[in-house]
Amino acid sequence: MAMLPGPGSARCEHGQATVAFVAVVPALVLVALALIQLALAGYATIAAGTAARAAARADYVGAEARRAARRALPPGLRDGIEVEAGPEGVEVE
């Protein structure tokens, strides 16, 4: 007498790896996108600090702070820069 596969046999789990993979892929994509976003935020923070130092240095020696800050930034970040030079220092946003 041949035995039929029961509910706990390996045949009932056919395709289980595919289902698990499909369930995990969106989560992995979201984690990867979050890591990319964090890296970009860190890069922008470092670039802003560099621009602020360049602007402060330029203001200290009497040069134009806004121009120095713009030159210190990569081309892609130069458009949204705001530089305010006052008696207490320079602020770069």
Phi and psi in radians as a Rosetta constraint file:
Dihedral C 1 N 2 CA 2 C 2 CIRCULARHARMONIC -1.414 0.35
Dihedral N 2 CA 2 C 2 N 3 CIRCULARHARMONIC 2.479 0.35
Dihedral C 2 N 3 CA 3 C 3 CIRCULARHARMONIC -1.607 0.35
Dihedral N 3 CA 3 C 3 N 4 CIRCULARHARMONIC 2.313 0.35
Dihedral C 3 N 4 CA 4 C 4 CIRCULARHARMONIC -1.504 0.35
Dihedral N 4 CA 4 C 4 N 5 CIRCULARHARMONIC 2.567 0.35
Dihedral C 4 N 5 CA 5 C 5 CIRCULARHARMONIC -1.153 0.35
Dihedral N 5 CA 5 C 5 N 6 CIRCULARHARMONIC 2.332 0.35
Dihedral C 5 N 6 CA 6 C 6 CIRCULARHARMONIC -1.591 0.35
Dihedral N 6 CA 6 C 6 N 7 CIRCULARHARMONIC 3.119 0.35
Dihedral C 6 N 7 CA 7 C 7 CIRCULARHARMONIC -1.103 0.35
Dihedral N 7 CA 7 C 7 N 8 CIRCULARHARMONIC -0.412 0.35
Dihedral C 7 N 8 CA 8 C 8 CIRCULARHARMONIC -1.676 0.35
Dihedral N 8 CA 8 C 8 N 9 CIRCULARHARMONIC 0.117 0.35
Dihedral C 8 N 9 CA 9 C 9 CIRCULARHARMONIC -1.390 0.35
Dihedral N 9 CA 9 C 9 N 10 CIRCULARHARMONIC 2.946 0.35
Dihedral C 9 N 10 CA 10 C 10 CIRCULARHARMONIC -1.173 0.35
Dihedral N 10 CA 10 C 10 N 11 CIRCULARHARMONIC -0.437 0.35
Dihedral C 10 N 11 CA 11 C 11 CIRCULARHARMONIC -1.137 0.35
Dihedral N 11 CA 11 C 11 N 12 CIRCULARHARMONIC -0.553 0.35
Dihedral C 11 N 12 CA 12 C 12 CIRCULARHARMONIC -1.251 0.35
Dihedral N 12 CA 12 C 12 N 13 CIRCULARHARMONIC -0.309 0.35
Dihedral C 12 N 13 CA 13 C 13 CIRCULARHARMONIC -1.743 0.35
Dihedral N 13 CA 13 C 13 N 14 CIRCULARHARMONIC 0.284 0.35
Dihedral C 13 N 14 CA 14 C 14 CIRCULARHARMONIC -1.112 0.35
Dihedral N 14 CA 14 C 14 N 15 CIRCULARHARMONIC 2.178 0.35
Dihedral C 14 N 15 CA 15 C 15 CIRCULARHARMONIC 1.577 0.35
Dihedral N 15 CA 15 C 15 N 16 CIRCULARHARMONIC -0.002 0.35
Dihedral C 15 N 16 CA 16 C 16 CIRCULARHARMONIC -1.098 0.35
Dihedral N 16 CA 16 C 16 N 17 CIRCULARHARMONIC -0.662 0.35
Dihedral C 16 N 17 CA 17 C 17 CIRCULARHARMONIC -1.134 0.35
Dihedral N 17 CA 17 C 17 N 18 CIRCULARHARMONIC -0.650 0.35
Dihedral C 17 N 18 CA 18 C 18 CIRCULARHARMONIC -1.148 0.35
Dihedral N 18 CA 18 C 18 N 19 CIRCULARHARMONIC -0.752 0.35
Dihedral C 18 N 19 CA 19 C 19 CIRCULARHARMONIC -1.113 0.35
Dihedral N 19 CA 19 C 19 N 20 CIRCULARHARMONIC -0.752 0.35
Dihedral C 19 N 20 CA 20 C 20 CIRCULARHARMONIC -1.126 0.35
Dihedral N 20 CA 20 C 20 N 21 CIRCULARHARMONIC -0.701 0.35
Dihedral C 20 N 21 CA 21 C 21 CIRCULARHARMONIC -1.109 0.35
Dihedral N 21 CA 21 C 21 N 22 CIRCULARHARMONIC -0.789 0.35
Dihedral C 21 N 22 CA 22 C 22 CIRCULARHARMONIC -1.123 0.35
Dihedral N 22 CA 22 C 22 N 23 CIRCULARHARMONIC -0.574 0.35
Dihedral C 22 N 23 CA 23 C 23 CIRCULARHARMONIC -1.287 0.35
Dihedral N 23 CA 23 C 23 N 24 CIRCULARHARMONIC -0.544 0.35
Dihedral C 23 N 24 CA 24 C 24 CIRCULARHARMONIC -1.534 0.35
Dihedral N 24 CA 24 C 24 N 25 CIRCULARHARMONIC -0.495 0.35
Dihedral C 24 N 25 CA 25 C 25 CIRCULARHARMONIC -0.999 0.35
Dihedral N 25 CA 25 C 25 N 26 CIRCULARHARMONIC -0.825 0.35
Dihedral C 25 N 26 CA 26 C 26 CIRCULARHARMONIC -1.050 0.35
Dihedral N 26 CA 26 C 26 N 27 CIRCULARHARMONIC -0.659 0.35
Dihedral C 26 N 27 CA 27 C 27 CIRCULARHARMONIC -1.137 0.35
Dihedral N 27 CA 27 C 27 N 28 CIRCULARHARMONIC -0.717 0.35
Dihedral C 27 N 28 CA 28 C 28 CIRCULARHARMONIC -1.150 0.35
Dihedral N 28 CA 28 C 28 N 29 CIRCULARHARMONIC -0.666 0.35
Dihedral C 28 N 29 CA 29 C 29 CIRCULARHARMONIC -1.123 0.35
Dihedral N 29 CA 29 C 29 N 30 CIRCULARHARMONIC -0.752 0.35
Dihedral C 29 N 30 CA 30 C 30 CIRCULARHARMONIC -1.103 0.35
Dihedral N 30 CA 30 C 30 N 31 CIRCULARHARMONIC -0.719 0.35
Dihedral C 30 N 31 CA 31 C 31 CIRCULARHARMONIC -1.122 0.35
Dihedral N 31 CA 31 C 31 N 32 CIRCULARHARMONIC -0.739 0.35
Dihedral C 31 N 32 CA 32 C 32 CIRCULARHARMONIC -1.103 0.35
Dihedral N 32 CA 32 C 32 N 33 CIRCULARHARMONIC -0.749 0.35
Dihedral C 32 N 33 CA 33 C 33 CIRCULARHARMONIC -1.138 0.35
Dihedral N 33 CA 33 C 33 N 34 CIRCULARHARMONIC -0.669 0.35
Dihedral C 33 N 34 CA 34 C 34 CIRCULARHARMONIC -1.126 0.35
Dihedral N 34 CA 34 C 34 N 35 CIRCULARHARMONIC -0.698 0.35
Dihedral C 34 N 35 CA 35 C 35 CIRCULARHARMONIC -1.148 0.35
Dihedral N 35 CA 35 C 35 N 36 CIRCULARHARMONIC -0.689 0.35
Dihedral C 35 N 36 CA 36 C 36 CIRCULARHARMONIC -1.111 0.35
Dihedral N 36 CA 36 C 36 N 37 CIRCULARHARMONIC -0.741 0.35
Dihedral C 36 N 37 CA 37 C 37 CIRCULARHARMONIC -1.104 0.35
Dihedral N 37 CA 37 C 37 N 38 CIRCULARHARMONIC -0.722 0.35
Dihedral C 37 N 38 CA 38 C 38 CIRCULARHARMONIC -1.112 0.35
Dihedral N 38 CA 38 C 38 N 39 CIRCULARHARMONIC -0.705 0.35
Dihedral C 38 N 39 CA 39 C 39 CIRCULARHARMONIC -1.124 0.35
Dihedral N 39 CA 39 C 39 N 40 CIRCULARHARMONIC -0.725 0.35
Dihedral C 39 N 40 CA 40 C 40 CIRCULARHARMONIC -1.154 0.35
Dihedral N 40 CA 40 C 40 N 41 CIRCULARHARMONIC -0.677 0.35
Dihedral C 40 N 41 CA 41 C 41 CIRCULARHARMONIC -1.133 0.35
Dihedral N 41 CA 41 C 41 N 42 CIRCULARHARMONIC -0.713 0.35
Dihedral C 41 N 42 CA 42 C 42 CIRCULARHARMONIC -1.115 0.35
Dihedral N 42 CA 42 C 42 N 43 CIRCULARHARMONIC -0.718 0.35
Dihedral C 42 N 43 CA 43 C 43 CIRCULARHARMONIC -1.090 0.35
Dihedral N 43 CA 43 C 43 N 44 CIRCULARHARMONIC -0.762 0.35
Dihedral C 43 N 44 CA 44 C 44 CIRCULARHARMONIC -1.139 0.35
Dihedral N 44 CA 44 C 44 N 45 CIRCULARHARMONIC -0.649 0.35
Dihedral C 44 N 45 CA 45 C 45 CIRCULARHARMONIC -1.137 0.35
Dihedral N 45 CA 45 C 45 N 46 CIRCULARHARMONIC -0.768 0.35
Dihedral C 45 N 46 CA 46 C 46 CIRCULARHARMONIC -1.138 0.35
Dihedral N 46 CA 46 C 46 N 47 CIRCULARHARMONIC -0.727 0.35
Dihedral C 46 N 47 CA 47 C 47 CIRCULARHARMONIC -1.117 0.35
Dihedral N 47 CA 47 C 47 N 48 CIRCULARHARMONIC -0.691 0.35
Dihedral C 47 N 48 CA 48 C 48 CIRCULARHARMONIC -1.150 0.35
Dihedral N 48 CA 48 C 48 N 49 CIRCULARHARMONIC -0.672 0.35
Dihedral C 48 N 49 CA 49 C 49 CIRCULARHARMONIC -1.119 0.35
Dihedral N 49 CA 49 C 49 N 50 CIRCULARHARMONIC -0.710 0.35
Dihedral C 49 N 50 CA 50 C 50 CIRCULARHARMONIC -1.113 0.35
Dihedral N 50 CA 50 C 50 N 51 CIRCULARHARMONIC -0.747 0.35
Dihedral C 50 N 51 CA 51 C 51 CIRCULARHARMONIC -1.140 0.35
Dihedral N 51 CA 51 C 51 N 52 CIRCULARHARMONIC -0.679 0.35
Dihedral C 51 N 52 CA 52 C 52 CIRCULARHARMONIC -1.134 0.35
Dihedral N 52 CA 52 C 52 N 53 CIRCULARHARMONIC -0.726 0.35
Dihedral C 52 N 53 CA 53 C 53 CIRCULARHARMONIC -1.116 0.35
Dihedral N 53 CA 53 C 53 N 54 CIRCULARHARMONIC -0.739 0.35
Dihedral C 53 N 54 CA 54 C 54 CIRCULARHARMONIC -1.120 0.35
Dihedral N 54 CA 54 C 54 N 55 CIRCULARHARMONIC -0.712 0.35
Dihedral C 54 N 55 CA 55 C 55 CIRCULARHARMONIC -1.165 0.35
Dihedral N 55 CA 55 C 55 N 56 CIRCULARHARMONIC -0.727 0.35
Dihedral C 55 N 56 CA 56 C 56 CIRCULARHARMONIC -1.127 0.35
Dihedral N 56 CA 56 C 56 N 57 CIRCULARHARMONIC -0.729 0.35
Dihedral C 56 N 57 CA 57 C 57 CIRCULARHARMONIC -1.093 0.35
Dihedral N 57 CA 57 C 57 N 58 CIRCULARHARMONIC -0.764 0.35
Dihedral C 57 N 58 CA 58 C 58 CIRCULARHARMONIC -1.144 0.35
Dihedral N 58 CA 58 C 58 N 59 CIRCULARHARMONIC -0.731 0.35
Dihedral C 58 N 59 CA 59 C 59 CIRCULARHARMONIC -1.115 0.35
Dihedral N 59 CA 59 C 59 N 60 CIRCULARHARMONIC -0.654 0.35
Dihedral C 59 N 60 CA 60 C 60 CIRCULARHARMONIC -1.111 0.35
Dihedral N 60 CA 60 C 60 N 61 CIRCULARHARMONIC -0.675 0.35
Dihedral C 60 N 61 CA 61 C 61 CIRCULARHARMONIC -1.600 0.35
Dihedral N 61 CA 61 C 61 N 62 CIRCULARHARMONIC 0.044 0.35
Dihedral C 61 N 62 CA 62 C 62 CIRCULARHARMONIC 1.585 0.35
Dihedral N 62 CA 62 C 62 N 63 CIRCULARHARMONIC 0.183 0.35
Dihedral C 62 N 63 CA 63 C 63 CIRCULARHARMONIC -1.555 0.35
Dihedral N 63 CA 63 C 63 N 64 CIRCULARHARMONIC 3.070 0.35
Dihedral C 63 N 64 CA 64 C 64 CIRCULARHARMONIC -1.378 0.35
Dihedral N 64 CA 64 C 64 N 65 CIRCULARHARMONIC 2.019 0.35
Dihedral C 64 N 65 CA 65 C 65 CIRCULARHARMONIC -1.160 0.35
Dihedral N 65 CA 65 C 65 N 66 CIRCULARHARMONIC -0.721 0.35
Dihedral C 65 N 66 CA 66 C 66 CIRCULARHARMONIC -1.078 0.35
Dihedral N 66 CA 66 C 66 N 67 CIRCULARHARMONIC -0.762 0.35
Dihedral C 66 N 67 CA 67 C 67 CIRCULARHARMONIC -1.126 0.35
Dihedral N 67 CA 67 C 67 N 68 CIRCULARHARMONIC -0.735 0.35
Dihedral C 67 N 68 CA 68 C 68 CIRCULARHARMONIC -1.123 0.35
Dihedral N 68 CA 68 C 68 N 69 CIRCULARHARMONIC -0.709 0.35
Dihedral C 68 N 69 CA 69 C 69 CIRCULARHARMONIC -1.133 0.35
Dihedral N 69 CA 69 C 69 N 70 CIRCULARHARMONIC -0.753 0.35
Dihedral C 69 N 70 CA 70 C 70 CIRCULARHARMONIC -1.106 0.35
Dihedral N 70 CA 70 C 70 N 71 CIRCULARHARMONIC -0.685 0.35
Dihedral C 70 N 71 CA 71 C 71 CIRCULARHARMONIC -1.188 0.35
Dihedral N 71 CA 71 C 71 N 72 CIRCULARHARMONIC -0.513 0.35
Dihedral C 71 N 72 CA 72 C 72 CIRCULARHARMONIC -1.330 0.35
Dihedral N 72 CA 72 C 72 N 73 CIRCULARHARMONIC -0.320 0.35
Dihedral C 72 N 73 CA 73 C 73 CIRCULARHARMONIC -1.553 0.35
Dihedral N 73 CA 73 C 73 N 74 CIRCULARHARMONIC 2.655 0.35
Dihedral C 73 N 74 CA 74 C 74 CIRCULARHARMONIC -1.145 0.35
Dihedral N 74 CA 74 C 74 N 75 CIRCULARHARMONIC 2.674 0.35
Dihedral C 74 N 75 CA 75 C 75 CIRCULARHARMONIC -0.930 0.35
Dihedral N 75 CA 75 C 75 N 76 CIRCULARHARMONIC -0.621 0.35
Dihedral C 75 N 76 CA 76 C 76 CIRCULARHARMONIC -1.219 0.35
Dihedral N 76 CA 76 C 76 N 77 CIRCULARHARMONIC -0.318 0.35
Dihedral C 76 N 77 CA 77 C 77 CIRCULARHARMONIC -1.853 0.35
Dihedral N 77 CA 77 C 77 N 78 CIRCULARHARMONIC 0.023 0.35
Dihedral C 77 N 78 CA 78 C 78 CIRCULARHARMONIC -1.311 0.35
Dihedral N 78 CA 78 C 78 N 79 CIRCULARHARMONIC -0.444 0.35
Dihedral C 78 N 79 CA 79 C 79 CIRCULARHARMONIC -1.207 0.35
Dihedral N 79 CA 79 C 79 N 80 CIRCULARHARMONIC -0.668 0.35
Dihedral C 79 N 80 CA 80 C 80 CIRCULARHARMONIC -1.649 0.35
Dihedral N 80 CA 80 C 80 N 81 CIRCULARHARMONIC 0.321 0.35
Dihedral C 80 N 81 CA 81 C 81 CIRCULARHARMONIC -1.457 0.35
Dihedral N 81 CA 81 C 81 N 82 CIRCULARHARMONIC 2.463 0.35
Dihedral C 81 N 82 CA 82 C 82 CIRCULARHARMONIC -2.233 0.35
Dihedral N 82 CA 82 C 82 N 83 CIRCULARHARMONIC 2.196 0.35
Dihedral C 82 N 83 CA 83 C 83 CIRCULARHARMONIC -2.123 0.35
Dihedral N 83 CA 83 C 83 N 84 CIRCULARHARMONIC 2.199 0.35
Dihedral C 83 N 84 CA 84 C 84 CIRCULARHARMONIC -2.095 0.35
Dihedral N 84 CA 84 C 84 N 85 CIRCULARHARMONIC 2.055 0.35
Dihedral C 84 N 85 CA 85 C 85 CIRCULARHARMONIC -1.848 0.35
Dihedral N 85 CA 85 C 85 N 86 CIRCULARHARMONIC 2.196 0.35
Dihedral C 85 N 86 CA 86 C 86 CIRCULARHARMONIC -2.339 0.35
Dihedral N 86 CA 86 C 86 N 87 CIRCULARHARMONIC -3.061 0.35
Dihedral C 86 N 87 CA 87 C 87 CIRCULARHARMONIC -1.157 0.35
Dihedral N 87 CA 87 C 87 N 88 CIRCULARHARMONIC -0.399 0.35
Dihedral C 87 N 88 CA 88 C 88 CIRCULARHARMONIC -1.682 0.35
Dihedral N 88 CA 88 C 88 N 89 CIRCULARHARMONIC -0.070 0.35
Dihedral C 88 N 89 CA 89 C 89 CIRCULARHARMONIC 2.517 0.35
Dihedral N 89 CA 89 C 89 N 90 CIRCULARHARMONIC -2.878 0.35
Dihedral C 89 N 90 CA 90 C 90 CIRCULARHARMONIC -2.080 0.35
Dihedral N 90 CA 90 C 90 N 91 CIRCULARHARMONIC 2.410 0.35
Dihedral C 90 N 91 CA 91 C 91 CIRCULARHARMONIC -2.111 0.35
Dihedral N 91 CA 91 C 91 N 92 CIRCULARHARMONIC 2.230 0.35
Dihedral C 91 N 92 CA 92 C 92 CIRCULARHARMONIC -2.021 0.35
Dihedral N 92 CA 92 C 92 N 93 CIRCULARHARMONIC 2.222 0.35
